[in-house]
Amino acid sequence: MHLDLDVVTSVARLLYGDDWQRPLARGLGPHHPDGGRDSIDARLVRRWAAGERPVPAWVASALVALLEAEASASAAHATACQERAERLRLALTPVFQDDDEDDLRP
């Protein structure tokens, strides 16, 4: 069984943008079925993209793992941004003493 190229392309673009082939090769390296490595050969990914070679089935589970890792990292980043925004909002909000509040009433 081989993985549909459209699936690979859409996931890779989501993860890495329009210049996805080399980053995908690096992302797939640790998930290679013959043992993790820094990267798979980027030329192989280019051959998949060109339709010259079929995408092997093991890439499907690797893409799932890459998507899950990205989702987790993105969620952590979003949480950190929200927390930082709240701290900044509090730091920028003027703190009035009770007697100063009377000056603000019409």
Backbone as CSV, one residue per row, in Angstrom:
resi,resn,N_x,N_y,N_z,CA_x,CA_y,CA_z,C_x,C_y,C_z
1,MET,0.833,-1.186,0.000,0.000,0.000,0.000,0.879,1.250,0.000
2,HIS,0.441,2.245,-0.736,1.169,3.505,-0.807,0.242,4.636,-0.387
3,LEU,0.828,5.694,0.068,0.076,6.848,0.526,-0.182,7.807,-0.624
4,ASP,-1.375,8.378,-0.652,-1.755,9.318,-1.693,-0.886,10.581,-1.614
5,LEU,-0.342,10.980,-2.735,0.539,12.151,-2.795,-0.175,13.430,-2.385
6,ASP,-1.448,13.558,-2.704,-2.196,14.756,-2.313,-2.272,14.891,-0.792
7,VAL,-2.407,13.775,-0.105,-2.433,13.797,1.359,-1.080,14.260,1.888
8,VAL,-0.021,13.688,1.369,1.326,14.061,1.804,1.572,15.544,1.550
9,THR,1.233,15.995,0.376,1.463,17.388,0.009,0.675,18.334,0.898
10,SER,-0.581,18.036,1.137,-1.398,18.948,1.950,-0.915,18.992,3.398
11,VAL,-0.551,17.848,3.943,-0.035,17.821,5.316,1.314,18.530,5.383
12,ALA,2.182,18.253,4.429,3.518,18.867,4.428,3.423,20.383,4.292
13,ARG,2.516,20.859,3.456,2.346,22.321,3.315,1.792,22.929,4.600
14,LEU,0.891,22.236,5.245,0.358,22.712,6.513,1.469,22.823,7.558
15,LEU,2.325,21.814,7.609,3.398,21.792,8.606,4.556,22.726,8.271
16,TYR,4.919,22.798,6.983,6.177,23.441,6.614,6.057,24.589,5.612
17,GLY,4.890,24.825,5.079,4.737,25.886,4.099,5.020,25.394,2.688
18,ASP,5.120,26.361,1.773,5.285,26.009,0.365,6.608,25.330,0.042
19,ASP,7.641,25.615,0.790,8.947,24.986,0.587,9.069,23.808,1.563
20,TRP,8.282,22.758,1.319,8.078,21.697,2.290,8.953,20.461,2.111
21,GLN,9.586,20.287,0.976,10.221,18.999,0.688,11.408,18.689,1.594
22,ARG,12.340,19.615,1.735,13.496,19.366,2.599,13.087,19.278,4.077
23,PRO,12.215,20.207,4.573,11.784,20.064,5.966,11.037,18.752,6.228
24,LEU,10.252,18.293,5.252,9.565,17.018,5.432,10.577,15.880,5.535
25,ALA,11.602,15.918,4.714,12.645,14.885,4.785,13.258,14.845,6.184
26,ARG,13.517,16.019,6.760,14.062,16.068,8.127,13.033,15.568,9.141
27,GLY,11.775,15.971,8.961,10.737,15.536,9.887,10.501,14.043,9.868
28,LEU,10.626,13.442,8.709,10.393,11.998,8.588,11.563,11.161,9.092
29,GLY,12.752,11.731,9.103,13.937,10.976,9.502,13.787,10.185,10.796
30,PRO,13.381,10.822,11.896,13.259,10.084,13.160,12.188,8.992,13.145
31,HIS,11.314,9.005,12.159,10.212,8.041,12.091,10.467,6.910,11.088
32,HIS,11.644,6.880,10.497,11.940,5.866,9.473,11.813,4.466,10.064
33,PRO,11.157,3.559,9.360,10.924,2.210,9.904,12.193,1.391,10.110
34,ASP,13.269,1.730,9.440,14.530,0.997,9.630,15.383,1.619,10.729
35,GLY,14.818,2.574,11.447,15.534,3.225,12.537,15.626,4.721,12.299
36,GLY,15.503,5.445,13.387,15.531,6.890,13.299,16.850,7.418,12.781
37,ARG,16.768,8.527,12.124,17.936,9.205,11.582,17.640,10.692,11.538
38,ASP,18.650,11.487,11.254,18.444,12.935,11.197,17.467,13.325,10.097
39,SER,17.531,12.624,8.973,16.718,12.977,7.822,16.670,11.795,6.870
40,ILE,15.645,11.784,6.036,15.702,10.884,4.893,16.233,11.724,3.730
41,ASP,16.558,11.088,2.668,17.109,11.789,1.502,16.055,12.712,0.899
42,ALA,16.349,14.000,0.860,15.409,14.980,0.315,15.115,14.701,-1.164
43,ARG,16.053,14.071,-1.862,15.794,13.735,-3.269,14.653,12.737,-3.389
44,LEU,14.554,11.849,-2.406,13.462,10.879,-2.406,12.117,11.598,-2.262
45,VAL,12.061,12.572,-1.381,10.827,13.342,-1.208,10.497,14.093,-2.498
46,ARG,11.503,14.639,-3.159,11.265,15.319,-4.437,10.744,14.334,-5.480
47,ARG,11.221,13.108,-5.449,10.724,12.095,-6.391,9.267,11.755,-6.098
48,TRP,8.917,11.707,-4.802,7.509,11.504,-4.452,6.676,12.643,-5.027
49,ALA,7.135,13.872,-4.784,6.392,15.060,-5.219,6.215,15.093,-6.732
50,ALA,7.204,14.602,-7.454,7.142,14.590,-8.918,6.350,13.399,-9.447
51,GLY,5.944,12.502,-8.563,5.216,11.316,-8.988,6.109,10.239,-9.560
52,GLU,7.418,10.384,-9.378,8.359,9.398,-9.913,8.464,8.155,-9.039
53,ARG,8.169,8.318,-7.754,8.221,7.196,-6.811,6.971,7.244,-5.947
54,PRO,6.419,6.081,-5.584,5.256,6.092,-4.687,5.690,6.428,-3.251
55,VAL,4.787,7.054,-2.521,5.054,7.371,-1.119,4.780,6.116,-0.299
56,PRO,5.771,5.613,0.441,5.564,4.377,1.199,4.539,4.545,2.321
57,ALA,3.908,3.455,2.680,2.830,3.472,3.661,3.281,3.971,5.031
58,TRP,4.536,3.733,5.417,4.996,4.143,6.752,4.931,5.653,6.958
59,VAL,4.903,6.399,5.865,4.865,7.856,5.959,3.556,8.319,6.605
60,ALA,2.470,7.562,6.441,1.174,7.958,7.011,1.260,8.101,8.521
61,SER,1.784,7.096,9.202,1.870,7.187,10.665,2.871,8.254,11.094
62,ALA,3.906,8.462,10.295,4.862,9.532,10.600,4.192,10.894,10.480
63,LEU,3.341,11.070,9.463,2.636,12.345,9.310,1.692,12.591,10.484
64,VAL,1.032,11.552,10.949,0.160,11.690,12.118,0.983,12.165,13.313
65,ALA,2.130,11.542,13.532,2.988,11.927,14.657,3.479,13.370,14.510
66,LEU,3.846,13.762,13.300,4.314,15.137,13.065,3.187,16.145,13.306
67,LEU,1.982,15.833,12.843,0.838,16.714,13.070,0.516,16.836,14.556
68,GLU,0.542,15.713,15.267,0.256,15.757,16.702,1.300,16.562,17.457
69,ALA,2.561,16.397,17.092,3.624,17.160,17.741,3.470,18.653,17.473
70,GLU,3.129,19.005,16.239,2.932,20.413,15.893,1.729,20.995,16.629
71,ALA,0.652,20.222,16.721,-0.534,20.686,17.435,-0.214,20.931,18.906
72,SER,0.530,20.035,19.509,0.914,20.192,20.913,1.799,21.417,21.104
73,ALA,2.779,21.585,20.225,3.678,22.751,20.316,2.898,24.039,20.080
74,SER,1.974,24.019,19.141,1.177,25.210,18.860,0.273,25.556,20.034
75,ALA,-0.307,24.552,20.664,-1.161,24.792,21.830,-0.340,25.380,22.976
76,ALA,0.846,24.848,23.193,1.717,25.378,24.246,2.120,26.814,23.938
77,HIS,2.404,27.092,22.683,2.768,28.449,22.265,1.584,29.403,22.461
78,ALA,0.389,28.957,22.082,-0.805,29.789,22.247,-1.055,30.084,23.723
79,THR,-0.898,29.099,24.570,-1.070,29.304,26.009,-0.058,30.295,26.545
80,ALA,1.192,30.154,26.139,2.237,31.083,26.576,1.931,32.506,26.110
81,CYS,1.445,32.662,24.875,1.077,33.985,24.364,-0.069,34.581,25.169
82,GLN,-1.082,33.775,25.475,-2.210,34.261,26.264,-1.761,34.705,27.651
83,GLU,-0.913,33.900,28.283,-0.415,34.252,29.614,0.417,35.527,29.569
84,ARG,1.256,35.666,28.567,2.077,36.864,28.432,1.214,38.086,28.173
85,ALA,0.181,37.946,27.348,-0.729,39.058,27.065,-1.444,39.495,28.340
86,GLU,-1.876,38.549,29.132,-2.564,38.886,30.386,-1.622,39.595,31.354
87,ARG,-0.394,39.121,31.478,0.572,39.792,32.355,0.848,41.209,31.870
88,LEU,0.972,41.373,30.556,1.222,42.698,30.001,0.012,43.609,30.214
89,ARG,-1.194,43.055,29.995,-2.403,43.836,30.216,-2.461,44.330,31.655
90,LEU,-2.158,43.451,32.604,-2.184,43.837,34.011,-1.111,44.878,34.318
91,ALA,0.033,44.733,33.710,1.117,45.691,33.949,0.786,47.065,33.384
92,LEU,0.011,47.097,32.312,-0.324,48.364,31.667,-1.579,49.019,32.227
93,THR,-2.364,48.270,32.978,-3.599,48.799,33.542,-3.264,49.685,34.731
94,PRO,-3.708,50.941,34.702,-3.430,51.814,35.850,-4.172,51.320,37.087
95,VAL,-3.504,51.396,38.193,-4.098,50.997,39.468,-4.410,52.278,40.229
96,PHE,-5.687,52.472,40.537,-6.120,53.680,41.240,-6.348,53.371,42.713
97,GLN,-5.996,54.309,43.529,-6.330,54.265,44.951,-7.803,54.629,45.065
98,ASP,-8.436,54.293,46.171,-9.848,54.610,46.366,-10.134,56.092,46.190
99,ASP,-9.270,56.952,46.718,-9.531,58.385,46.615,-9.316,58.900,45.198
100,ASP,-8.509,58.238,44.400,-8.307,58.655,43.024,-9.524,58.334,42.159
101,GLU,-10.291,57.306,42.522,-11.465,56.915,41.739,-12.504,58.014,41.737
102,ASP,-12.596,58.811,42.807,-13.565,59.914,42.857,-13.284,60.937,41.761
103,ASP,-12.019,61.108,41.401,-11.646,62.083,40.370,-12.137,61.668,38.989
104,LEU,-12.475,60.404,38.800,-12.877,59.914,37.492,-14.380,60.002,37.266
105,ARG,-15.141,60.229,38.319,-16.591,60.294,38.179,-16.992,61.659,37.626
106,PRO,-17.998,61.696,36.755,-18.447,62.981,36.206,-19.132,63.873,37.242
